[in-house]
Amino acid sequence: MSNTPLRRVFIRNLELAAEIGIHGHEQGKTQPIRLNVDLMVDDNPVLEDKLDYVVDYGAITKRIRALVGAGHVNLAETLAERIAALCLEDKRVKKARVMVEKREALRGAESAGVEITREQP
């Protein structure tokens, strides 16, 4: 990563219905997932109070919703990778940490899932 100052942009506890899972009982239906996304972005001073000058978490959330709604994915790991790649398309994003939790994956547990961290090449 560069030595430039960084700003943290985040999305906390985004709850969606996703077609996800490899097991027979997970096929052909949705189940609740929770997503957390942390982005480290270039911290250029925002001298003008305009959305164009920052990484827009609303726009990222819209793209994540579209990605999740695009169809079945087998693994939480795959979904996390796709979300991280989507976030890193904006070159101002230097690092993306993505957590995908399946909320009904394990009886007796609040959730189970995966967390990954990816950086710009």
C-alpha positions in Angstrom: 0.0 0.0 0.0 1.0 3.6 -0.5 2.2 6.0 2.2 -0.7 8.3 1.5 -3.2 8.9 4.3 -6.2 6.5 4.2 -9.9 7.0 5.1 -12.1 4.1 6.2 -15.4 3.7 4.4 -17.7 1.0 5.8 -21.0 -0.8 5.4 -22.2 -2.5 8.6 -24.6 -5.4 9.0 -26.2 -5.3 5.5 -28.9 -8.0 5.6 -30.0 -9.5 2.4 -31.7 -12.6 1.1 -29.3 -14.6 -1.1 -29.4 -17.8 -3.1 -26.3 -19.4 -1.6 -25.1 -22.8 -0.6 -24.0 -26.2 -1.9 -26.4 -28.4 0.0 -29.7 -29.7 -1.5 -31.8 -27.9 1.1 -30.1 -24.6 0.0 -30.9 -24.9 -3.7 -33.7 -23.0 -5.3 -34.4 -20.7 -2.4 -33.0 -17.7 -0.6 -31.6 -17.6 2.9 -30.6 -14.6 5.1 -27.0 -13.3 4.9 -25.3 -10.5 6.7 -22.5 -8.5 5.0 -19.9 -6.2 6.4 -17.5 -4.3 4.1 -14.5 -2.2 5.2 -12.7 -0.2 2.6 -9.4 1.7 3.0 -9.4 4.5 0.5 -7.2 7.4 -0.4 -7.8 10.2 2.0 -7.6 13.2 -0.2 -9.0 16.3 1.5 -12.6 16.8 0.6 -12.6 20.5 -0.1 -15.9 20.6 -1.9 -18.9 19.1 -0.1 -19.8 16.9 -3.1 -20.4 13.1 -3.4 -18.3 13.0 -6.6 -15.1 13.4 -4.5 -15.5 10.4 -2.2 -16.1 6.7 -2.5 -19.9 6.4 -2.3 -21.0 3.7 0.1 -24.6 4.0 -1.2 -23.4 3.2 -4.8 -21.4 0.3 -3.5 -24.4 -1.1 -1.6 -26.5 -0.8 -4.7 -24.0 -2.8 -6.7 -23.7 -5.4 -3.9 -27.5 -5.8 -3.9 -27.4 -6.4 -7.7 -24.6 -8.9 -7.4 -26.3 -10.9 -4.6 -29.6 -10.8 -6.6 -28.0 -12.0 -9.8 -28.4 -15.7 -9.0 -27.1 -18.6 -7.0 -23.6 -18.9 -5.7 -22.3 -22.0 -4.0 -19.8 -20.6 -1.5 -19.7 -17.7 0.9 -16.0 -17.5 -0.1 -17.0 -16.9 -3.7 -19.5 -14.2 -2.8 -16.8 -12.5 -0.6 -14.3 -12.5 -3.5 -16.9 -11.1 -5.9 -17.8 -8.3 -3.5 -14.1 -7.4 -2.9 -13.4 -7.3 -6.6 -16.4 -5.1 -7.1 -15.1 -2.7 -4.5 -11.5 -2.7 -5.8 -12.7 -1.6 -9.3 -12.5 1.9 -7.9 -8.8 2.6 -7.9 -9.2 4.9 -4.9 -10.0 1.8 -2.8 -6.6 0.4 -1.7 -7.9 -2.5 0.5 -11.2 -4.2 0.9 -12.2 -6.4 3.8 -15.4 -8.4 3.3 -17.3 -10.6 5.7 -20.1 -12.8 4.5 -22.3 -14.5 7.2 -24.9 -17.1 6.6 -27.4 -16.4 9.4 -29.0 -19.9 9.5 -26.1 -22.1 8.6 -25.5 -23.7 12.0 -28.1 -24.7 14.6 -27.3 -22.9 17.8 -25.0 -20.3 16.2 -25.9 -16.8 15.3 -24.1 -17.1 12.0 -21.2 -18.8 10.2 -19.2 -17.5 7.3 -16.0 -16.1 6.0 -14.0 -12.9 6.1 -11.4 -11.9 3.4 -9.0 -9.0 2.9 -7.9 -8.0 -0.6 -5.6 -5.2 -1.8 -5.0 -3.4 -5.1 -2.3 -5.2 -7.1 
